[in-house]
Amino acid sequence: MDTILIASTDDSAVSTIRQGLGDDYTIETARDRESCLSRFREQQSGILFIDLALLAPPGQPACKVDYTEAFQIFRQIFPLSQIVVMSRQNNIRELVRAVKSGAIPDTLIEC
């Protein structure tokens, strides 16, 4: 069974994704960047749903994040994984920066 990792502090987003995926996948969750990286290393998840805010290292504001570097960390662990970046609508500028750094436009979803 394929493993999907959902990294979000928004319980509603996690619940919605779980419901949409049904029982066809093993679903792991993480609520912060460190546990996300740890679970991603352990599971080598084929798909990662991650809040835009969790791509930032602790203490770094989103507007200062180097998204290319943030994605590279995950790509080094498991290069074949698909990364789906989630964000609220008020973070459009950061989403554009993420796209320019390697996120695929149709892998961005609004929470």
Order of alpha helices (4+ residues) and beta strands (2+ residues): beta-alpha-beta-alpha-beta-alpha-beta-alpha-beta
